[in-house]
Amino acid sequence: MENRIVVAGAGIVGLATAAELTRRGHRVTVIDKEARIAAHQTGNNSGVIHSGLYYQPGSLKAKMSTAGAASMTAFAREYGVAHEICGKLVVATKPDQLPALHELQRRGEANGVPCRLLTPGEAREFEPHVASVAALRVETTGVVDYPGVCVALRSIIESGGGEIVLNAQITEIRPREKGVVVVTRAREFDGVGFVNCAGLHSDRLAQMAGLRPDVRIVPFRGEYFDVRPEEADLIKGLVYPVPDPEFPFLGVHFTRMLDGAVHAGPNAIFSLAREGYSWRSISARDALESAQWPGLWRLGARFWRTGLDELLRSLSRKRVLETLRELVPELSDHSISRAHAGVRAQALRRDGRLVDDFAFATARRQVHVLNAPSPAATASLEIAKRVADEVESQVH
């Protein structure tokens, strides 16, 4: 048996974990079924470095996102990855949103996030075209080229003697007394340990490895729009609404990208395929598995009104524009056009509760990352340290 640790998944969490293990002297093989790295969540997100503002104090998301904002910025600086720490505004447009805005400030302060409340006049100094009754300024939020981060992580892995094997779908995982055999259609990989960072398919690999996780990955598609160049200057940086505290999505927001383009989105709608980037993408297997999970129906019963609003926004550009105009009223009728979409791998419990924090499971010589949606890209270097610590404790 080779002294190898096998990592499933060449997204940013898998690559960061493999790079961390490489730094610690381990030989690592990363396996991914796609033809390129960062093919799914990592390559289709908004590119935001989150500050740690939103998350329950003491949670893994809070700790790892706050630390991750600093470590990701430092990594991008060290490896020459394009990034910008521009700060953001979280904007309350109605008086009834003020209690939630104040709660965000409380959470931010508890999490060590630099943030301060602004009057409407102060908010206009940052975003002259934004309408608000109050806003929260967060200085440590920024944007980064996450696929570029993955290229740098790949270089670390390969220069340290590791390998990244693409076009390799895992078909079997066989635990052994002193290791794990990971089987693809073309090869078998015999390792002393196994790490599952498969994102949209993480629950399936956990089951393949012999675990019975009490969560199921349910995919939510997030659709983006581009603000046309003539109106992009209406947004100077990052502008977010006050999110629904009951729903783990941040709402449709504006992101000025590194190239100056402005994206708006995403919404959050149930996808009929785990890799369903459009309405035309339907997987009978994925849809049936989701429908058979009782948590999905219980979630729908709780949030049917929110789900209906998200669905209507998906079907109507006019509805999206109405939502965006709550933040920037000057947007014209033709200010946005459809852009790319991403799919969020969200773990859902049997009782219908969305898993609100990062979640992990372990078995003999195995570590499984079962829930790592946003802000996992921001926190990826911190998640990697935790996973590396765990897998080392398993294999030593």
C-alpha positions in Angstrom: 0.0 0.0 0.0 1.3 3.4 -0.9 1.5 6.0 1.8 -1.0 8.1 0.0 -4.1 10.1 1.0 -6.9 10.2 -1.6 -9.0 13.3 -1.9 -12.3 13.2 -3.9 -13.2 16.5 -5.5 -11.1 19.1 -7.3 -13.1 22.1 -6.2 -11.5 24.7 -3.9 -12.2 22.7 -0.7 -10.7 19.5 -2.1 -7.7 21.3 -3.6 -7.1 23.4 -0.4 -7.2 20.2 1.7 -4.8 18.4 -0.7 -2.4 21.4 -0.7 -2.5 21.5 3.2 -1.7 17.8 3.4 1.1 18.3 0.8 2.6 21.0 2.9 2.5 18.6 5.9 4.6 16.1 3.9 1.9 13.7 2.7 1.6 12.3 -0.8 -1.8 13.2 -2.1 -3.9 12.1 -5.1 -7.0 14.2 -6.0 -9.6 12.6 -8.1 -12.4 14.3 -10.0 -14.9 13.1 -12.6 -14.7 16.4 -14.5 -12.2 17.3 -17.2 -11.1 20.4 -15.3 -10.6 21.7 -11.8 -13.2 24.0 -10.1 -15.9 22.9 -12.5 -18.9 23.3 -10.3 -19.5 25.5 -7.2 -16.1 27.0 -7.2 -16.2 28.1 -10.8 -19.7 29.4 -10.8 -20.0 31.5 -7.6 -19.9 35.3 -7.2 -16.2 35.4 -6.4 -16.8 37.2 -3.0 -14.5 36.9 -0.1 -17.1 36.9 2.8 -16.2 38.6 6.0 -18.0 36.4 8.5 -20.8 38.9 9.2 -23.9 36.7 8.8 -23.1 33.6 10.8 -24.2 32.6 14.3 -21.3 33.5 16.7 -19.4 30.4 17.8 -20.4 28.5 14.7 -17.8 27.0 12.3 -19.0 29.3 9.6 -18.4 32.3 11.8 -15.0 31.2 12.9 -13.7 29.9 9.6 -15.2 32.7 7.4 -13.7 35.4 9.6 -10.3 33.7 9.6 -10.7 32.7 6.0 -11.2 36.3 4.8 -7.7 37.0 6.2 -6.1 33.8 5.0 -7.6 33.9 1.5 -6.5 37.5 1.1 -3.0 36.6 2.2 -2.9 33.6 -0.1 -4.1 35.7 -3.1 -1.4 38.3 -2.3 1.3 35.7 -1.9 0.5 33.8 -5.1 -0.4 36.7 -7.3 -4.1 35.9 -7.6 -6.2 38.8 -8.7 -8.3 40.2 -5.8 -9.6 43.4 -4.3 -10.8 44.2 -0.8 -13.4 46.8 -1.6 -15.8 46.4 1.3 -19.6 46.2 1.0 -22.9 47.7 2.1 -25.8 45.7 3.5 -28.7 47.9 2.9 -32.0 48.2 4.7 -34.6 49.8 2.4 -37.6 49.7 4.8 -37.9 50.5 8.5 -39.1 47.0 9.3 -35.7 45.6 8.2 -33.8 47.7 10.8 -34.0 45.0 13.6 -32.4 42.4 11.3 -29.8 44.9 10.3 -28.9 45.6 13.9 -28.8 41.8 14.5 -26.2 41.6 11.7 -24.2 44.3 13.3 -24.3 42.4 16.6 -23.2 39.2 14.9 -20.4 40.9 13.0 -19.1 42.5 16.2 -19.3 39.2 18.0 -17.4 37.5 15.2 -14.7 40.2 15.1 -15.8 41.6 11.8 -15.1 45.4 11.3 -18.6 46.8 10.6 -20.4 50.1 11.3 -23.9 51.4 10.9 -24.4 54.2 8.4 -27.1 56.8 7.9 -28.6 57.1 4.4 -26.3 60.1 3.7 -23.2 58.2 4.9 -24.2 55.2 2.8 -24.5 57.4 -0.3 -20.8 58.4 0.2 -20.0 54.8 -0.7 -22.9 54.0 -3.1 -24.4 57.3 -4.4 -27.3 55.5 -6.2 -28.4 53.2 -3.5 -31.7 53.8 -1.6 -31.6 53.1 2.1 -33.0 53.9 5.5 -29.8 52.6 7.0 -26.8 50.5 6.0 -24.0 48.4 7.4 -20.5 49.0 6.1 -18.2 45.9 6.2 -14.6 46.7 5.3 -13.1 43.2 5.0 -15.4 41.9 2.2 -13.8 41.7 -1.2 -13.6 39.8 -4.5 -11.1 37.2 -5.7 -10.5 35.0 -8.7 -11.4 31.7 -7.1 -10.5 29.6 -10.2 -7.1 31.4 -10.1 -6.8 30.3 -6.4 -7.4 26.7 -7.5 -4.7 27.0 -10.2 -2.2 28.1 -7.4 -3.4 25.2 -5.1 -2.9 22.8 -8.0 0.7 24.0 -8.4 1.4 23.5 -4.7 0.1 19.9 -4.9 1.9 18.9 -8.0 5.2 20.6 -7.0 5.0 18.7 -3.8 4.8 15.3 -5.5 1.0 15.0 -5.6 -1.2 14.3 -8.6 -4.6 15.4 -9.8 -6.5 12.8 -11.8 -9.3 14.2 -13.9 -12.0 12.5 -16.0 -12.1 9.8 -13.2 -15.5 9.0 -11.8 -15.4 7.1 -8.5 -17.4 3.8 -8.8 -16.4 2.1 -5.6 -14.9 2.8 -2.2 -13.6 -0.1 -0.2 -12.5 0.5 3.4 -9.6 -1.7 4.6 -8.0 -2.4 8.0 -5.1 0.1 7.3 -6.5 2.1 4.4 -9.1 2.7 1.7 -9.2 1.6 -1.9 -10.9 4.1 -4.2 -11.9 2.6 -7.6 -12.5 4.5 -10.8 -13.3 3.0 -14.2 -9.7 3.1 -15.2 -7.6 2.8 -12.0 -7.6 1.8 -8.4 -6.0 4.1 -5.8 -4.8 2.4 -2.6 -4.5 5.0 0.2 -3.9 5.2 3.9 -6.7 7.6 4.1 -9.6 9.1 2.2 -11.1 12.6 2.2 -14.5 13.3 0.6 -14.8 16.9 -0.7 -17.2 16.0 -3.5 -19.7 18.8 -3.0 -22.8 18.1 -4.9 -22.2 14.3 -4.6 -20.6 14.2 -1.1 -23.5 12.3 0.4 -23.4 9.7 -2.3 -19.7 9.1 -1.8 -20.2 8.9 2.0 -22.8 6.2 1.4 -20.5 4.4 -1.1 -17.8 4.4 1.7 -20.2 2.7 4.1 -21.6 5.7 6.1 -25.2 6.4 6.6 -25.3 10.2 6.8 -28.5 11.8 8.3 -28.5 14.5 5.6 -29.2 14.6 1.9 -27.7 17.0 -0.6 -30.5 19.0 -2.2 -29.4 21.2 -5.1 -30.4 24.9 -5.3 -29.7 26.7 -8.5 -28.6 30.4 -8.3 -29.1 32.4 -11.5 -27.1 35.5 -12.2 -27.8 38.6 -14.3 -25.3 41.1 -15.8 -25.9 44.8 -15.4 -25.3 46.3 -18.9 -22.1 48.3 -19.1 -23.8 51.6 -19.6 -25.4 51.3 -16.2 -22.7 49.4 -14.3 -21.4 52.6 -12.8 -24.6 52.9 -10.7 -22.9 50.3 -8.5 -19.4 51.0 -7.1 -18.7 47.9 -5.1 -20.8 45.2 -3.4 -24.4 45.9 -2.3 -26.5 43.4 -0.4 -30.0 43.4 1.0 -30.8 42.5 4.5 -31.3 38.7 4.3 -34.2 36.7 5.7 -32.8 35.3 9.0 -34.8 32.1 8.6 -33.3 31.3 5.2 -29.6 30.6 4.6 -29.3 32.6 1.4 -28.2 36.2 1.2 -30.7 37.5 -1.3 -30.3 39.0 -4.7 -27.3 41.4 -4.6 -24.8 43.3 -6.7 -21.2 42.3 -7.1 -18.7 44.5 -9.0 -16.2 41.9 -10.4 -12.5 42.3 -10.9 -12.9 43.3 -14.5 -15.4 46.0 -13.7 -18.5 44.1 -14.8 -21.4 44.1 -12.3 -23.3 40.9 -11.6 -26.7 40.7 -9.9 -28.0 37.7 -8.2 -28.3 34.9 -7.3 -31.8 33.7 -6.6 -32.2 30.3 -5.0 -34.5 27.7 -6.6 -34.7 24.0 -6.2 -32.9 22.3 -9.1 -34.1 19.1 -10.8 -30.5 18.0 -11.2 -27.5 18.2 -9.0 -25.7 19.7 -11.9 -28.7 21.5 -13.2 -27.5 24.9 -14.5 -30.7 25.6 -16.4 -34.4 24.6 -16.5 -33.5 22.2 -19.3 -31.1 20.3 -17.1 -33.2 17.5 -15.5 -31.9 14.3 -13.9 -34.5 11.7 -13.2 -32.3 10.0 -10.6 -31.5 13.3 -8.8 -35.1 14.5 -8.8 -36.4 11.2 -7.5 -33.8 11.0 -4.7 -34.7 14.6 -3.6 -38.5 13.8 -3.8 -38.0 10.7 -1.7 -36.2 12.6 1.0 -38.9 13.7 3.6 -36.9 16.7 4.5 -37.6 18.3 1.1 -41.4 18.2 1.6 -41.1 19.5 5.2 -38.9 22.4 3.9 -41.4 23.2 1.2 -44.2 23.3 3.8 -42.3 25.9 5.8 -40.9 28.1 3.0 -43.5 27.7 0.2 -44.1 31.4 -0.1 -40.3 32.2 -0.2 -39.9 29.4 -2.8 -42.7 30.8 -4.9 -41.1 34.2 -4.9 -37.8 32.7 -6.0 -39.5 30.7 -8.7 -41.2 33.8 -10.1 -37.9 35.6 -10.2 -36.4 32.8 -12.1 -39.2 33.0 -14.7 -39.5 36.7 -14.9 -36.7 39.2 -15.6 -39.1 41.9 -14.6 -39.5 40.5 -11.1 -35.7 40.4 -10.7 -35.5 44.0 -11.8 -38.2 45.0 -9.3 -36.1 43.4 -6.6 -32.9 45.1 -7.7 -34.6 48.5 -7.9 -35.4 48.3 -4.2 -31.6 48.8 -3.8 -30.9 50.9 -6.9 -34.0 52.6 -8.1 -32.3 54.2 -11.1 -31.9 51.0 -13.0 -33.6 51.2 -16.4 -36.1 48.7 -17.9 -33.3 47.2 -20.0 -30.5 47.3 -17.5 -30.0 43.6 -16.9 -29.5 40.5 -19.0 -29.2 36.8 -18.1 -25.8 35.4 -17.3 -24.4 32.2 -15.8 -25.9 30.1 -13.1 -24.4 28.1 -10.2 -25.7 25.2 -8.1 -25.4 25.2 -4.3 -24.9 21.8 -2.6 -27.1 22.3 0.4 -27.4 19.6 3.0 -30.9 19.0 4.3 -31.9 17.1 7.4 -34.8 14.5 7.4 -36.9 16.9 9.5 -36.7 19.6 6.9 -34.1 21.8 8.5 -31.3 23.1 6.2 -27.9 22.4 7.7 -26.8 25.9 8.7 -23.2 25.2 9.4 -20.3 23.3 7.9 -20.7 19.6 8.6 -18.3 16.7 8.7 -18.4 13.0 9.3 -15.7 10.6 10.0 -15.1 6.8 9.8 -12.0 4.7 10.0 -9.3 6.5 8.0 -12.0 8.7 6.3 -13.2 12.3 6.6 -16.3 13.4 4.7 -17.2 17.1 4.2 -21.0 16.8 4.0 -22.0 20.5 4.0 -19.8 23.2 2.6 -21.8 25.8 0.7 -21.1 29.5 0.9 -18.9 30.8 2.5 -16.8 27.6 1.9 -14.7 29.2 -0.8 -13.8 32.0 1.5 -13.1 29.5 4.4 -11.5 26.8 2.2 -8.0 27.2 3.6 -9.4 27.1 7.2 -11.6 24.1 6.4 -8.5 22.4 4.9 -6.6 22.8 8.2 -9.5 21.2 10.1 -9.8 18.3 7.7 -6.1 17.7 7.5 -5.9 17.6 11.3 -8.7 15.0 11.4 -7.4 12.8 8.6 -3.9 12.8 10.2 -5.4 11.7 13.5 -7.0 8.8 11.6 -4.0 7.6 9.7 -1.3 7.9 12.4 
